[in-house]
Amino acid sequence: MQKLGVSNTQVLGVTMDGFFANKAWTDQLGTNFPMLSDIGGETTRRYGIFNPQTKAARRATFLIDKSGKILEIMLDQDALDPANAVAACERHKLKE
């Protein structure tokens, strides 16, 4: 995550859990980025990662440029490894 901080990148987490669950989760993991709550699933549906069978979001990492354009999407296992996000930033030359 430190590499993302020096690459002019903002990291945000989005879950379908509420504030208190997100707070407990971030405290447990020691994350240093904001966690946003998508309780009704509107955001996960708009991004196409809502799974109606499990009624939950798939794990996903989106690389979005400053204009709001999605440059790359990492799903499931690929989304869990922060090195993939760092590599995506490097591929798209988001560093200043």
Protein Blocks (a to p, Z undefined) as FASTA:
>chain_A
ZZmmmnopacddddfbdfklmmmmmmmnopabdcdddfkommmmmnopacfklopacddd
ddddfkopafbdcehjlmmpmklmmmmmmmnopaZZ
